[in-house]
Amino acid sequence: MFNAKLYNESNALQKTNTIKYLEEYKDMINWKKDSSILDIGCGDGSLTLKIFKELIPNCKTMTGCDISEDMIRFANEHYASGRVNFTTLNIEGELPHDLRERFHHVITFFALNWCRQQQTAFQNIYDMLKDQGSCFAIVTGKESLFDAYRNLAKAEKWKPWVTDVEKYISPYHDSQDSLKEMQQLLGKIGFTITKLELKMIFHEYENLEKLKGGIMSVVPFKIPDELYDDFFIDLSQEMQMFDTKKYNYKKSSNDFVFNVQILVLYVEKK
């Protein structure tokens, strides 16, 4: 069962940062007046509504989509209105005809890195955009969390629960040149690239409990309640090891910091 309170508490910092990124790039995005906007990976819909109210109130319609039926059901019950709506969509699946060439802008944050079929996902975005439409996206690249998954999947203690880890790891985590990979992919589909950059972000939490909430909110494995705290201890220790030894970060989970490398892109359909 979807727990809205836990979801919002654990994702509060990520939501704040998402708003910050949109504000940082707002002059580049150049929202069209009376436009139709799609938010891919909208979750419970709360951030979609916040973006609509605070950043793009002059748009005509805002649509949030997510693969989770539970999330979309909750979003429609709590955040839908005459100009804001939510629909279930698998961005890697077959694109419904009524979504083709429908939107002026597409936005998506920390969602596309869950897609194994990157070309299909971006092709669908291209096909949903009107001519002269644009897409602003943030895609997770490397992070110690993914390395920790792989190690815990080998541990006898966690093998029963930490399974199929590769499908939860960003396609760009092992890349030697994720910028080049993304550039080639976007060009192949036909996008005009206005902005493409690799950035490091450091999610700093106030205390260990909030760090736990932030990290565990994105962990996809069904860890038994009685093992939850123990799992987080082992997971954070693995992350600490990779942060310091593999990536040479100055701060790590020991300092209540969750380090993430991201790809930021703004592309247009011309």
N, C-alpha and C positions, 0 to 999 in steps of 0.2 A: 504494500500500500504506500502511495506517495505521501511523504511527510513534508508539507510546505514549510513549516517552521524550521525544521532542520535544514532543508534545502537552502532557504534564504539566509540563515545564519552562517552556514558554511561557505556560501558563495558570495557573501557580502563584499569582500575585498576584491574579488574578480569583477564583480559588477561595477564597483567604484572605478577600477582601472579601465574597464571598457568605456565608460562614459568619458574618462580622461582622454583615451585615444581618439574617440570621435570628436571631442572638442579640439584636440591638437591638430587634427587633419580636416577640420570643417571647411576651411577656405579652399582646400584642394577638391573636396568632394562636390561642392557646389550643388546642393540639393535643388532639384527642379521644383518650382511652385506647383501645387496641385498634382503632385506625383504619386505614383503607387509604389510602395516599398515593401520588400520581402526580407524578413529576418529568419535566416536558416539556423536551426538548432536553438529555438527560442526557449526551451525548457518550460518552466511553469508560466511564462508569459509576463512576469513582473518587470523584467528588464526591457522587454519590447515596449510595454506601456510607458515606462519611464523615459525611454529614448523618444517616443512619440510626443509626450507632453513637454519635455524639457529642451529637445534639440531640433525637432522637425514638426512643430505644430501646424505648419502651413501645408503639409502634405495632404493629399486627398484621402488615401487609405494606407493602412499599415497591416500587413499580414505576417503572422508568425507561424513557422512550421517546425515540426519536430517528428522524429520517427516514433517517439513514445506516445501511445494512445492515452495513457494515464495523464501525462503532462498536458496534452492538448485538451483533454476533458476538463482538467482543473483550470487551464488558461481560459477556456470559453466560459466556464462558470463564474470566474472571478475578475477577468480583465477585458473581456470582449465588450465592444460598444458598436455604435453605428459606423464608426470609421476604423475600428481595430477589430480584427478577426483572427482566428487560429485554425490551422488545418494540419492533419497528419500527412507527412511526406517523407519518403525515403529518397534522399538526394542521389543515392547510387542506383535507384531503380528506374523503371520506365516512367517517363515524364507524362503526366496527364495532359491531354490536348488543351484543356482550358487554361493551363498555366503557361503555355508557349507565348512568347512575346507579350507578356502581360505587365511586366514591371519596369519602371524607370531606374530603380536602384535596388541592388541586393546587398545586404550586410550579413556578415556571419563571423562569430567570435568563438574560437577554441572548439569548433565543431567539425570542420572539414578534416582535421587530423585523425578523426575516428574512421574516416573512409579509406578502405583499402583500394577501391577503384577510383583513384584520383582523377583520371581522365574523364570518366563517366560523370563524376560529380561536377567538375568544372564545365564540361560540355552541357550539362543540364542547366547550369547557371547561365551560360551563354544563350541557350535556347529560350530561357524564361525572360531574358531582357529584351526590351524594345530597342530599335536602332538608336544609337547615341546613348544607350543606357550604360550604367556603371556598376561595378562591384567593389566594395571595400571589405577586406577580410583579414583576420588574424588567425594564423595557423601555427599550432605548436610544432616546434622542431625537436631539438634535443632537450632532455631533462633527466636528472638522476633517478627520478621515480621509475622510468622505464627500465633502466639498468637494474634497479632494485627488484622489479617484478621478475626479471630473468633469473636473478640469483635465488630468490625465494621459491621460484617454481622448481628448483633443483633440490631444495631442502626437504628432507623426509617429513619434517614437522608441518610444512605448509603445502606439500604436493597435492593433498586431496582437494584443496580449495583454489589454489593459484594455478589455474589451467588455461590453456589456449591464450597464453600471454601475448603472442605476436599480433593477434588481432586488436589488441588494445594499445599497441605501441605506434607512435606516429610514423608514417612512411618516410619521414625525413630524419628520423633519429639517427640512423646509421649512415646517412649521406655524407660524402666527403665534400660536396659542394651543393648544398640545398638551394642556394640562390640560382645556380645554373640550371638545376633540375626544374625548378619552378618556372624559370624564364622560358625554357624550352617547351614545357607543357602548355603554358599560356599562349605562346606564339603558335604552337601547332593547332590549337583550337581556333585561333583567330582574334584573340584579344589584343588590343593596343595597351601596352604597359605604360602607365603614367608614373607609378611608384612601386618599387619592390626593394625591400630592405630586410636585413637580418638584425634583430635587436635582442638584447638580454634584458629580462625584467626580473625583479627581485620582490616577491610577495613577502613583506615583513609583517609578522603577526605579533600581537602584544604579549602573548604567553603560550605555553606549550599546549594548553587545551584548545586554543583557537587555531594553532598550527595543525593540531590533530584533526579538527573539524574541516579545515581547508583541504588538507591532503586526502582524508578519508572520503570526502564528498565526491572525489573523482575516481576513487578506487572501484573497479567494476566487479570485484570478486565477492561472493556471498560468504563472508567470514562469520562463523557462529558468534552469537552475542557474548558467550563466555570466553571467547578467544580474541575478541575485538581489541582490547587494550594491549594484550601481548603481541598481537600482529602489528599494531602500530609501532610498538617499541622496536621490533625487528626491522620493520620497513624503514623507519626513520634512521636507524643505525646504518643500514645499507646505503641510504641516500647520503648520509653524512660521509661515508667512506668514499663514494664516487664523487661527491662535490669537492672534496679536498684532494683526493689522489688522482682522479681522472681529469677533472675540469679546473682544478686549482682556484676554486672560488674562495674569496676571503671569508665569506659567511656561509653557513649551511643550516641544516635543521637544528643543530645545537644552539644556534642563535635565533631560532624561530623564524628562519627564512626558507622560502620555497623558491629555488632558482629555476627559471624557465627560459629557454631560447625560443624566440618566435619569428615567424615570417610575417611581415606586414605588406599588404599589396593593395593597390588601387588600379583597376583595369577598366577599359571601356570597350564597348561594342560599336565599332564605327563602320 
